[in-house]
Amino acid sequence: MARKFNVPDFYRSSVISTVKEARRITDPRKKDLSPSVIDFGPVRFKLARHFGFCYGVENAVEIAYRAIDENPGKRIFLLSEMIHNPRVNGDLQSRGIQFLRTTHGEQLIPFDELQPGDVVIIPAFGSTLEVDAELRRRGVDTYAYNTTCPFVEKVWKRSKQIGERDYTIVIHGKRLHEETRATFSHAEQAAPVVVVRDLFEAEQLAAVITGKEDVEYFLEHFADRFSDGFDPDRDLTRVGVVNQTTMLATETQAIADLLRRAMVERYGEENVADHFADTSDTLCYATTENQDATLALVREDADLAIVVGGYNSSNTSHLVELCSQAMPTYFIRDADEIESSNLIRHFDPEEGEHLETADWLPDVRPLTVVLTAGASCPDALLDEVIEKLTAWFPDSRSSEEAVQPFLEVAA
């Protein structure tokens, strides 16, 4: 039986949570990726089969709120944002938690201000070994409230295993992302490490592996993204690929396939096992499920898509990328970004721009809206989006009527 986490009720919802429970009952093995349809009459919502809080996020949320309950009167800090959702981080701050760093590692509160007995929560992305050592030197217990996602720790463990077998670790990730910084720190204890952002950069690395490009090319194109003492001639003869767990799983696999082909080109198919480590078991199940469910979702007919999540959320931005390939897509952090049926504020993750779009809601009936969210987004935020949109259709069914089919299954 799946573990039940003690997540505050205000993050749950009456509509979305009911739908999720009904799908859990009817599809316990999670084989059916077809969307759930909530029909309000003039507007209907197609929900992805998988979205919202994953195991790692629920675990982190539970630990963070337990830290608050168990330490009245103590100073409580988060190393950085616990997860990439402004609603969650804002609520924790309102309860007195202070952030020590930004998501990119800039110091907000000097570690020198920490005292023995202060509580420091390690976020779901994990922490570098260097930061752990800094905190322990100041008498801070880094184990009591460590919310590091188990699937991130799995990547660390696998990196160590293949590193000890003399494979270089190639991390598919964003170099400055908290999780990639942490994985880099752990991996370089066992092996040389280099980070690639995408398939394009993997192609550049493959050119070095096959000898089409030289050391100078590597140093120019991968500056600040490899471990100290990295020698391309020595360290790119045996590699294994792991990932920042929130990246596109299909892209990670494509990068692994590309680098494997480069090894075949250089050493021959019969020798490739000595030069390329299979690490496909490190892909995060939740990220993969959410992305697979989104791919199934965009094959459905719909007028537009709304994706809800923090604008600095990597996994959410990839869901936006998938939806954008099929239909007009609006990435919003919450329902407050929906100004009216004529104006929506949203974010373009590819360009890093905040946008405003007028006349965004098509004048069609029934209106079909694809709705999904990132792994760090509370269900309650999707309820708010549904409530705001249905209010513009006076002849809509009530929420109770719309979810009745799901209530009957969950009863």
BAVEXRO-203224 format. One record per residue (C-alpha): residue number from 0; x, y negated, z negated. Coordinates in Angstrom, 2 decimals, always signed. Each point is the difference from the previous one (the first is absolute). Example, Ala and Ser with C-alpha at 12.3 -4.5 7.8 and 13.67 -1.06 7.14 Angstrom:
<rs>
   k      xx      yy      zz
   0  +12.30   +4.50   -7.80
   1   +1.37   -3.44   +0.66
</rs>
This chain:
<rs>
   k      xx      yy      zz
   0   +0.00   +0.00   +0.00
   1   +1.29   -3.48   +0.89
   2   +1.15   -2.10   -2.93
   3   -2.37   -2.76   -1.14
   4   +1.70   -3.26   -0.85
   5   -1.17   -2.55   -2.53
   6   -0.42   -2.93   +2.37
   7   -1.95   -3.06   -1.26
   8   -3.65   +0.13   +1.06
   9   +0.18   -3.45   +1.61
  10   +2.19   +1.47   +2.74
  11   -2.63   +2.59   +0.87
  12   -3.22   -0.68   +1.87
  13   -3.62   +1.03   +0.35
  14   +0.04   +0.43   +3.79
  15   +3.49   +1.13   +1.00
  16   +0.53   +2.29   -2.99
  17   -3.33   +1.72   +0.70
  18   +0.97   +0.63   +3.62
  19   +3.42   +1.33   -1.00
  20   -1.51   +2.39   -2.52
  21   -2.48   +1.34   +2.54
  22   +2.80   +0.62   +2.50
  23   +2.08   +1.71   -2.68
  24   -2.88   +2.41   -0.65
  25   -0.82   +0.75   +3.63
  26   +3.62   +0.13   +1.20
  27   +2.15   +1.14   -2.95
  28   +2.86   +1.14   +2.25
  29   +0.09   -3.38   +1.77
  30   -0.21   +1.56   +3.46
  31   -2.75   -2.23   +1.39
  32   +1.46   -3.34   +1.09
  33   -3.26   -1.37   +1.40
  34   -1.00   -3.33   -1.56
  35   -2.78   -0.54   -2.50
  36   -2.79   -2.22   +1.31
  37   -1.88   -2.30   -2.36
  38   -3.02   -1.22   +1.92
  39   -1.61   -3.26   -1.14
  40   -2.17   -0.27   +3.14
  41   +1.16   -3.08   +1.91
  42   +3.58   +0.61   -1.16
  43   +1.77   +3.25   -0.72
  44   +3.44   +0.81   -1.32
  45   +2.23   +2.84   +1.10
  46   +2.38   +0.87   -2.82
  47   +3.25   +1.89   +0.50
  48   +0.01   +3.48   -1.54
  49   +3.03   -0.97   -2.10
  50   +0.90   -3.45   -1.31
  51   +0.55   -1.96   -3.19
  52   +1.78   +0.97   -3.21
  53   +2.24   +3.03   +0.50
  54   +1.40   +2.30   -2.70
  55   +3.11   -2.10   -0.50
  56   -1.92   -3.26   -0.30
  57   -2.59   +1.40   -2.42
  58   +2.84   +1.39   -2.10
  59   +1.70   -3.42   -0.03
  60   -3.21   -1.85   -0.88
  61   -0.75   +2.39   -2.86
  62   +3.51   -0.36   -1.47
  63   +0.02   -3.80   +0.29
  64   -3.28   -0.46   -1.85
  65   +1.05   +2.59   -2.58
  66   +3.16   -2.06   -0.60
  67   -2.19   -3.02   -0.77
  68   -2.22   +1.97   -2.39
  69   +2.91   +1.62   -1.82
  70   +2.09   -3.13   -0.53
  71   -2.09   -2.78   -1.55
  72   +2.13   -3.01   -0.87
  73   +3.00   +1.15   +2.02
  74   +1.43   -1.69   +3.05
  75   -0.82   +2.10   +3.07
  76   +1.72   -0.40   +3.35
  77   -0.31   +1.55   +3.43
  78   +3.22   +0.41   +1.94
  79   -1.88   -1.35   +3.05
  80   -3.51   +0.32   +1.40
  81   -1.25   +3.37   -1.19
  82   -1.76   +0.61   +3.31
  83   -0.61   -2.30   +2.95
  84   -3.47   -1.23   -0.88
  85   -0.60   -3.56   -1.27
  86   -3.19   +0.92   -1.90
  87   +1.75   +2.66   -2.04
  88   +3.16   -2.03   -0.61
  89   -2.04   -3.08   -0.88
  90   -2.03   +1.90   -2.58
  91   +3.14   +1.37   -1.63
  92   +1.46   -3.50   -0.17
  93   -3.21   -1.30   -1.56
  94   +0.55   +2.55   -2.79
  95   +3.44   -1.41   -0.76
  96   +2.29   +2.12   +2.17
  97   +2.88   -1.98   +1.52
  98   +1.87   +0.88   +3.20
  99   +3.79   +0.14   -0.22
 100   +0.60   -0.05   +3.77
 101   -1.69   -0.70   +3.30
 102   -0.72   +2.83   +2.41
 103   +3.23   -0.80   +1.88
 104   +2.14   +0.10   -3.13
 105   +0.36   -3.71   -0.80
 106   +0.29   -0.49   -3.76
 107   -2.92   -1.83   -1.66
 108   +1.00   +0.64   -3.62
 109   +3.68   +0.68   -0.74
 110   +0.68   +3.45   -1.43
 111   +2.04   -1.77   -2.69
 112   -3.28   -1.21   -1.52
 113   -1.10   +3.58   -0.69
 114   +0.26   +1.33   -3.54
 115   -0.01   +3.51   -1.47
 116   -3.63   +0.89   -0.61
 117   -1.29   -1.85   +3.06
 118   -2.11   +2.20   +2.25
 119   +1.00   +0.19   +3.66
 120   -2.26   +1.87   +2.44
 121   +1.73   +1.52   +3.03
 122   -2.26   -0.46   +3.06
 123   -1.33   +2.74   +2.28
 124   +2.79   -0.70   +2.52
 125   +2.65   +1.02   -2.53
 126   +3.18   -1.80   -0.91
 127   +3.63   -0.03   +1.01
 128   +2.52   +1.75   -2.23
 129   +1.79   -3.32   -0.43
 130   -3.09   -1.70   -1.42
 131   -0.72   +2.98   -2.26
 132   +3.51   -0.31   -1.43
 133   -0.42   -3.77   -0.50
 134   -3.22   +0.53   -1.95
 135   +1.41   +2.78   -2.17
 136   +3.03   -2.16   -0.90
 137   -2.47   -2.45   -1.48
 138   -1.68   +2.66   -2.10
 139   -3.05   +0.41   +2.27
 140   -1.57   +3.45   +0.30
 141   -0.46   +0.61   +3.74
 142   -1.75   +3.34   -0.48
 143   -2.95   -0.81   -2.28
 144   -2.04   -1.75   +2.72
 145   +1.52   +1.13   +3.26
 146   -2.73   +0.01   +2.67
 147   +2.23   +1.13   +2.89
 148   -2.11   +1.93   +2.50
 149   +0.77   +3.76   -0.13
 150   +0.21   +0.04   +3.79
 151   +2.66   -2.70   -0.05
 152   +1.93   +2.09   -2.50
 153   -0.38   +2.96   +2.35
 154   +1.78   -2.00   +2.70
 155   +2.80   -0.79   -2.46
 156   +0.36   +3.68   -0.92
 157   +0.06   +1.11   +3.63
 158   +2.55   -2.70   +0.84
 159   +2.26   +1.30   -2.75
 160   -0.38   +3.58   +1.20
 161   +0.99   -0.69   +3.59
 162   +2.65   -2.51   -1.04
 163   +1.68   +2.67   -2.10
 164   +0.14   +2.11   +3.18
 165   +2.03   -2.78   +1.68
 166   -2.83   -1.50   +2.06
 167   -0.25   -3.77   +0.35
 168   -3.38   -1.40   -1.04
 169   -1.90   -2.02   +2.59
 170   -2.86   -1.90   -1.68
 171   -2.92   -1.06   +2.17
 172   -1.14   -3.10   -1.83
 173   +0.11   -3.76   -0.51
 174   +3.39   -0.80   -1.52
 175   -1.28   -2.57   -2.51
 176   -3.11   +1.92   -1.07
 177   +0.15   +1.04   -3.67
 178   -0.39   +3.67   +0.82
 179   +2.71   +0.02   +2.67
 180   +2.39   -1.86   -2.30
 181   -0.64   +2.61   -2.69
 182   +0.36   +2.94   +2.38
 183   +3.21   -1.49   +1.42
 184   +1.43   -0.32   -3.51
 185   -0.82   +3.59   -0.94
 186   +1.07   +1.48   +3.33
 187   +3.40   -1.67   +0.16
 188   +1.02   +1.81   -3.19
 189   +0.10   +3.21   +2.06
 190   +0.71   -1.08   +3.56
 191   +0.61   -2.83   +2.48
 192   -3.25   -1.86   +0.79
 193   -1.31   -2.10   +2.89
 194   -3.46   -1.59   +0.42
 195   -1.94   -0.20   +3.28
 196   -3.13   -2.14   +0.22
 197   -1.66   +1.57   +3.03
 198   +0.39   +2.15   +3.09
 199   +1.91   -2.74   +1.81
 200   +2.67   -0.09   -2.70
 201   +0.08   +3.81   -0.03
 202   +0.81   -0.13   +3.71
 203   +2.89   -2.33   -0.79
 204   +1.25   +2.45   -2.61
 205   -0.39   +2.90   +2.44
 206   +2.20   -1.88   +2.48
 207   +2.77   -0.05   -2.60
 208   -0.51   +3.69   -0.83
 209   +0.32   +1.03   +3.64
 210   +3.03   -2.20   +0.59
 211   -1.71   -2.40   +2.39
 212   +0.76   -2.82   -2.47
 213   +2.97   -0.50   -2.31
 214   +0.73   -0.95   -3.61
 215   -0.11   -3.73   +0.72
 216   -3.49   +0.40   +1.46
 217   -1.12   +1.81   -3.17
 218   +1.47   -2.63   -2.30
 219   -1.70   -2.77   +1.98
 220   -3.45   +1.57   +0.20
 221   -0.16   +1.56   -3.47
 222   +1.65   -2.70   -2.10
 223   -1.23   +0.06   -3.63
 224   -1.81   +3.29   +0.61
 225   +2.61   +2.60   -0.81
 226   +1.79   +1.12   -3.15
 227   +3.49   -1.09   -1.00
 228   +2.77   +1.77   +1.87
 229   -2.29   +1.24   +2.77
 230   +2.03   +1.36   +2.91
 231   -2.14   +0.62   +3.13
 232   +2.58   +2.37   +1.51
 233   -0.07   +2.14   -3.11
 234   -3.46   -0.59   -1.45
 235   -2.20   +0.36   +3.09
 236   +1.02   +3.58   +0.79
 237   -2.55   +1.50   -2.43
 238   -3.25   -1.83   -0.89
 239   -3.39   +0.48   -1.60
 240   -2.97   -2.40   +0.13
 241   -2.13   -1.02   -2.97
 242   -2.47   -2.85   -0.16
 243   -1.48   -2.82   -1.97
 244   -3.22   +1.84   -0.75
 245   -2.24   -2.81   +1.24
 246   +1.38   -0.07   +3.55
 247   -1.85   +1.53   +2.94
 248   +0.45   +3.74   -0.38
 249   -0.18   +0.50   +3.75
 250   +2.82   -2.49   +0.48
 251   +2.15   +1.72   -2.62
 252   -0.48   +3.27   +1.85
 253   +0.80   -1.67   +3.32
 254   +3.21   -1.43   -1.48
 255   +0.98   +3.42   -1.35
 256   -0.70   +1.60   +3.40
 257   +2.06   -2.68   +1.76
 258   +3.02   +0.46   -2.26
 259   -0.25   +3.76   +0.30
 260   +0.11   -0.33   +3.79
 261   +3.07   -2.20   -0.35
 262   +1.70   +2.76   -1.98
 263   -0.98   +2.56   +2.64
 264   +1.47   -2.25   +2.68
 265   +3.25   -0.32   -1.89
 266   +0.42   +3.49   -1.49
 267   -2.38   +2.30   +1.91
 268   -3.27   +1.64   -1.02
 269   +1.81   +3.03   -1.40
 270   +1.84   -2.21   -2.53
 271   -2.71   -2.49   -0.90
 272   -0.82   +1.62   -3.37
 273   +3.51   -0.92   -1.14
 274   -0.56   -3.65   +0.88
 275   -3.65   -0.75   -0.72
 276   -1.94   +0.74   -3.22
 277   -3.75   +0.63   +0.16
 278   -1.62   -2.37   -2.51
 279   -3.60   -0.03   +1.24
 280   -1.10   +1.14   -3.46
 281   +0.70   -3.48   -1.40
 282   -2.93   -1.70   +1.74
 283   -2.54   -1.30   -2.55
 284   -3.27   +1.91   +0.20
 285   -2.12   -3.07   -0.86
 286   +1.62   -2.19   +2.66
 287   -0.41   +2.76   +2.55
 288   -3.65   +0.59   -0.95
 289   -0.86   -3.69   +0.17
 290   +1.67   -0.42   +3.37
 291   -1.59   +3.16   +1.44
 292   -3.40   -1.14   -1.27
 293   +0.52   -3.42   +1.60
 294   +0.92   +1.59   +3.32
 295   -3.25   +1.98   -0.16
 296   -1.86   -3.17   -0.94
 297   +1.20   -2.06   +2.95
 298   -1.24   +2.68   +2.40
 299   -3.51   -0.93   -1.14
 300   -2.10   -2.66   +1.70
 301   +0.06   -3.22   -2.00
 302   -0.19   -3.74   +0.54
 303   +2.87   -0.96   -2.30
 304   +2.17   +1.23   -2.86
 305   +0.67   -1.49   -3.42
 306   +3.04   +1.24   -1.92
 307   +0.28   -1.04   -3.65
 308   +3.24   -0.19   -1.97
 309   +2.92   -2.11   -1.16
 310   +1.71   -1.91   +2.78
 311   +3.40   +1.32   -1.13
 312   -1.24   +3.59   +0.00
 313   +1.98   +2.07   +2.48
 314   -2.45   +2.91   +0.20
 315   -2.92   -2.38   +0.55
 316   +1.77   -1.82   +2.81
 317   +0.41   +3.32   +1.81
 318   -3.74   +0.67   -0.25
 319   -0.54   -3.43   +1.54
 320   +2.40   +0.93   +2.79
 321   -1.96   +3.18   +0.76
 322   -3.40   -1.72   -0.02
 323   +1.23   -2.91   +2.12
 324   +0.77   +2.37   +2.84
 325   -3.70   +0.80   +0.37
 326   -2.08   -3.02   -1.05
 327   +0.07   -3.53   -1.44
 328   +1.48   +0.44   -3.48
 329   +0.06   -2.34   -2.99
 330   +2.44   +0.60   -2.86
 331   -1.35   -1.66   -3.16
 332   +1.04   +0.22   -3.64
 333   -3.57   -0.27   -1.32
 334   -3.50   -1.21   +0.85
 335   +0.91   -3.60   -0.84
 336   +1.84   -0.13   +3.34
 337   -3.34   +0.36   +1.78
 338   -1.13   -3.61   +0.02
 339   -3.17   +0.51   +2.04
 340   -1.36   +1.88   +2.97
 341   +1.77   -2.66   +2.08
 342   +3.41   -0.09   -1.73
 343   +2.39   +2.57   -1.45
 344   +3.49   -0.47   -1.44
 345   +2.31   +2.92   +0.64
 346   +3.63   +1.03   +0.32
 347   +2.06   +1.14   +2.99
 348   +2.69   +2.32   -1.44
 349   +1.90   +0.23   +3.27
 350   +0.52   -3.76   +0.19
 351   -0.16   -0.61   -3.75
 352   -2.62   -2.71   +0.53
 353   -3.18   -0.99   -1.82
 354   -2.74   -0.65   +2.54
 355   -3.53   -1.35   +0.18
 356   -2.37   +1.37   +2.61
 357   -3.33   -1.59   +0.92
 358   -3.00   +1.84   +1.43
 359   +1.55   +3.27   -1.12
 360   -3.23   +1.88   -0.67
 361   -1.63   +1.32   +3.22
 362   -3.68   -0.76   +0.48
 363   -1.03   +3.62   +0.56
 364   -2.54   +2.21   -1.77
 365   +0.71   +2.30   -1.56
 366   +3.45   -1.32   -0.80
 367   +2.53   +2.77   -0.62
 368   +2.95   -0.82   -2.24
 369   +2.96   +2.30   -0.61
 370   +1.13   -0.44   -3.60
 371   +3.11   +1.36   -1.67
 372   +2.65   -1.03   -2.52
 373   +3.57   +0.55   -1.06
 374   +1.14   +2.43   -2.69
 375   +0.31   -2.79   -2.58
 376   -3.47   -1.48   +0.56
 377   -2.73   +0.52   -2.64
 378   -3.33   +1.36   +1.27
 379   -1.77   -2.96   -1.58
 380   +1.49   -2.35   +2.60
 381   -1.70   +1.92   +2.82
 382   -3.32   -0.21   -1.83
 383   +0.42   -3.77   -0.04
 384   +0.60   -0.07   +3.77
 385   -3.10   +2.11   +0.62
 386   -2.07   -2.19   -2.29
 387   +1.12   -3.20   +1.73
 388   -0.66   +1.25   +3.52
 389   -3.37   +1.60   -0.70
 390   -1.20   -3.23   -1.64
 391   +0.01   -1.61   +3.46
 392   -2.61   +2.50   +1.18
 393   -3.23   -0.70   -1.93
 394   -1.64   +3.17   +1.27
 395   +2.82   +2.25   -1.21
 396   -0.73   +2.98   -2.18
 397   +1.09   -0.29   -3.61
 398   +3.23   +1.65   -1.11
 399   -2.05   +2.56   -1.93
 400   -1.87   +0.98   +3.15
 401   +3.10   +0.07   +2.16
 402   +1.96   +2.31   -2.30
 403   -2.97   +2.25   -0.83
 404   +1.16   +2.78   +2.38
 405   +3.33   +0.05   -1.81
 406   -1.64   -0.13   -3.43
 407   -2.02   +3.08   +0.85
 408   +3.19   +1.88   +0.86
 409   +1.84   -1.20   -3.11
 410   -2.93   +0.68   -2.36
</rs>
